[in-house]
């Protein structure tokens, strides 16, 4: 039978997390028939289910002082494992807070949901997020295993389960967020395409409303510096505002606007749309991209001090990766722009990125993948 899973998120003064309970096992433990339908389970049981969970989730200090426990949203979802196959489970969000001035990294986790009745049941306890140790919920490959809660066979009791987490530091959190910022750019194909297509025409001058030849090294470097700086300033502003929840916009419109910004920039790379105003356009588009960057931080639900440090580290990581990309790209653009190959190279690049942008606009508007996005995913995945 499937096990229960407890995932912990360690904050500065509290621990939040999720409990995942296999429904058949839970039904056995609380006296429900195994054939009861999972649909409407939460509505049928109501407060009695919450009371049951509180009775069997009892964190306490080493000297016996109880922690406060708050239960959040609950939902029933369908899942499966390789051994147990498909099954339904109840997912419960919760939060635990220790007594004032108590070290939340060391406590007893007296937990026996299901296990108090189903002696063969096991509870797998892991830390999903611990910012001070460089562990974040977005990276699902680095769960820190705490241990297993199960019946002690000789005594047939559930022994006190001790949680002792190693101390971390703000530096570890900063390093992780810096790395996450780098990863966000290197793995974000849409952001990469936007940055590259923005740079394509930056080394050229405009004549008769068309892209002409190479504008010179000084001209190109100054324009590139201004465009990249404007984009950086733009996304840094909205990253700060959105990550601190001073600005809160739905995700779907932001993603659609990002795809549109890529499309507009690709068209501009093919034929000038806003010649001489690239700096302002880069800043404006940067504001949109910053909102998307901030979503990564808001999902982590960090407290104030870690959040501010994370914003700094995440933004510096983004800038570091952008500088690597720009530093690698600029010399090639300058060299190629002085040859007859640059015009077809720029045109083909602009057309391909335009097609990709159209695919993203459609996908993010309808919520359904299409042939274009499937092809991009296949190419990137391979």
N, C-alpha and C positions, 0 to 999 in steps of 0.2 A: 504494500500500500504506500501511497505517497507520504512524504514527511511534511511537517510544517516548516515554514521559513520565517525567521525574524531578521529584518534588515535595519540596522541602526545608523542614524546620522548624528554625529557628535558636533554640537555647537558649543559656544562659549559657556552658556549657563543652563543648557538643557540638552536633552537627547530626543530626537524625533525619529520616526521610522515607519515601517510597514510590517504587518503580520499577514502571512499568507497561509490560510487554513484549508486543507482539503475537505470538501463539503461532506462527503460520505462519512469520514472520520468524525467530523464535528457533529453531524446528525446523531451518530452513535453515542457521543459523549453527553449530549444534552437531552437525550431521550426522544428525538424525533425519529419517525420511520424512515428507513433508507430510501423508500420510494417516494417521499415527499418531493414535489417539484422544486427546483432551485429558483424558478421565476417567482418574484415577489417575496422571497425568503425574508429579506430585511424588513419589508413592510409588515409581514405577518407577525414576526417576533417582536419588532419594535424595541422598546426600552428593556425588555427582559434579556435580549441578546447583549446589550451593552452592560447590564448589571452582571451577567455571567462573565463577560470578559474582564470586567474590573475585579471581580472576585479572584480571578486566576492570573492576573498580572500584578505582581507585588514587588517592585524594586525597593530596596532598603539599603541604608548605610551599613557599614561593618559593625556599628554598635547598635543596630536595630531600628533606627529611625526611618519611618516610611517616606518614600518619595510620593509626590502627587502625580497622578496619571490622568491624562485627558484623551478621550477617544474622539477621532475625527470622522471623516467620511468612510463609508463602507460600501463595497460593491461586490457582486458575484461575477466572476469572469470564467471563461472556458480556457483551459490550458492543457498541457500534456508533458510527460517526461518519457524518456526512452524505455524505462523499466515499467512504469505504471500505466503508460498509454494516456489517452485523453480522459480528463476529469474536470469537474468544476471546483473552484476554490473561492473562499471568501477573503477579500483583501480589505484590511482594516488599517487606516492611518491612525497613528497615536503619538503622544508626546509625554515625556517623563521629565520631571524637574526635581532635583534634590533639595533638601533643606538648605537654607541660606548658609553660605561660606563652606559648603561641603564640596570635596573634590569629586566631580562627576565622572572622572576616569576610573574610579575604583568603587565598586558597589556589588551587592548581591542581587541577582536577577531571579527572584522566585517566580517562576512562570510554569504553569502546568495546564494550560488550555488544552483540552482533549486528553492529555496524558494522565490526568487524574482519574479517568475512567477507562481509557484504552491503553493498557500497560505496554503494548508492543510499539506504541507510537514514539517518534523521535522529533525533536525540534532543533533545526540547524540555525545557529545564531552567527551572524556575520556583521561586520561594520561596512556599510556601503559608502559612507562619507565621513571623513575626518580631516578637515581642512588643514589643521596644524601639522598633520603628518603627510600632507601631500596626496591625500586620498579623496577623490571627488566622485559624486554619483554618476556623472556623465561617462566616466571610464568604467564600464561594467566588467572589465577583465581583471580588475585589481581589488576584488572584494577581500577584506581581511577576515579570515575565519577566526571566530572567537571560541567556538566549541559546540558540543551537542548536549542538549538536555534530554535525559532519558531515565528510565527506572533503574535504580541500583539493585541488581538481582539479589545479592545476599540479604539486604534489608527490605526489599520490595518497597522502597521509598524513593522520592525524588530528593536527592541531596542538594544543599544550597549551591547554586551556580554562581561562581565568582567571575566578575568581569573586571579585568585589570588591563587598561590600555596604556601603552607607552606614551610618555610625554612628547609633544611636538613643539613647534615654534612657528612664529609668523614668517620666518625666512623660508621654511619648508612650504608653507602655503603660497608665498610669493613665487617661488621657483616653479611650483606646479602650475600656477595661473599664467606665468610667462610661457611655459611650455604649451599650455592649452591655447594661448593666443597664436603661437607659431603654427600649431596643428590646425587651428581653425582656418588659417589662410592657405596652408599647403594642401589641405584636404577639401577646401571649399572651391570646387571647380568654377562656380558662378562668379565668386569674388576674384579668382585668378583671371578669368576671361575679361571681366570688367577692367581690371587694372591694366592688362596687356593691350586691350583695344583702345584704352584711353591714351596709352603711350604711342601707339602706332603713328598717328599724324603729327605728333608733337615736334618732330624734327624738320617738318616741312613748312614752307611759306605758302600763302594763298595768292593766286593770281586769277582774275576773272571768275571768281567764285568757284575755283577748282584748286585742288592740291597741286602745287608746282614742285620745284626741286628742293634740294637740301638747303636749309637756311644758315648753315655754318655751325661750327662747334659751340661757340659762345651762345649763339641764339638758341640752339637746341638744349644745351645744358640748363640755361636760365628758365626756359619754358618747362622743361621736365621737372625742375626743382619746384617751380611755382605750382604746377598741377599736382604733384605728389604731396606737397605741403598743404595745399588747399583741401585735398581729399582727407588727409590726416587730421587736420583741424576740424573738418566737418564731422567725421565719424567719432572723433574723441569727445566732442560736445554732446552728441546724442547718446553715446555709450554711457557717459556719466549720468545724464539726466534719466535715461531709461533704466539703468542698473539700480539707481537709487529710488526708482519708482516716482520720480517727479513728473515723468511722462510715461503714460501707459496706453499703448495702442495695440489693437488686435494683430496677431502674427500674420494672418493671411494677406491683408492689404499691403503689409510691409514687404512680404516676399514677392507679391505681384509687382510692386513698385521697383524692387531691385531688378527683376527680370526686364521691366520696361526701361530702366536706366541702362542696362547692358545693350538693349536693342537700339536705343537712341545713340549711344556712344559708338556702336558698330556702324550705324548709318553715317554718323559724323566722320568716322574713319574712312568711309568710302567716298563721301562728298561733304564738304564743309556745311554744317548747319548753323554753327554759332562761332564762326572764326573770330578770334580775338577775345572771346569770352570763356575760353576753356577753363580758366581758373575758377570763375564763379560757378560754372556748371559742375566742376569737380567738387567744389565745396558743397553745393546743393545735393549732389548725389551721395557725397560722403555722409551727410546728415541721415539719409535713408539707410545706408549700409550700417551706420552706427547703431540704429535701432535693432537690426538683426543681430549684430555682434552682442548686444546687451542681453538678448534672450538667453544666451548660454549662462550668464551670471545670475539672472533672476531665477532661473530654474533651480539653482543651488541653494536658494533661501538662506543666504549667509547673514550673520549679524553685522552690525554697523562697522566695527573695526576691521574684521576680515574682509568685508565687502569693499571698503575703500582701498585696502591693500591689494585686493584682487583686481579691482578696476585698473590700478596702476600697472600691476604685473601683466594682466591680460592685454592691455593696450600696448605696452612696451613689446610684448611678444609679437603682436600684430605688426608693429612698426619694424621690428627686427627682420621679420620674414619679408615684409614689403621691400625693405632696403636690399635684401639679398636678391629678390626678384628684379628690382629696378637696376641694381648694380650689375647683374648678369645680362640684362636685356639692353641697356643703353648703348654699350659699345657696339653690339651687333646692329642695332637700329641705325646708329650713326654711319657705320661702314656700309650697310646695305642701301641706305637712302642715297648714297652717292653713286649707285649703280643703276643700270636699266632694269634690274630685276625687282626693284623695290615696289614699283607701281603694281605689277601683277601680284606680288606677294601681299601687299597691303589690301588690294581689292579682294583677293581670295580669302584672306583672314577675316576681313570685315563681313563678307557674305556668309562664311561658315558660322561666325559668332552670331550674326543676325538670325540665322536658322535656329541655332541653339536657344537664343533668347525667346523666339516665338514659341518654341516647344515648352519652355519654362512658363511663359505667360499662360498658355493653354492649360498646362498641368496644374498650376497654382490657382487658376480661376475655377476650373471644373473639379479639382481634387482627384483627377484620374490621370494616370500616366498615358503617354502616347508614343508613337513610333520614334519620334525624335529623342525624347527623354530616355526611352528604353535603350536606344543606341548609345547615348552618352553614358548611361550607367554601365552598359556592357564594356565600352571602351575603357572607362575609368577603372572598372572592376578588374579588367584583365591586365 
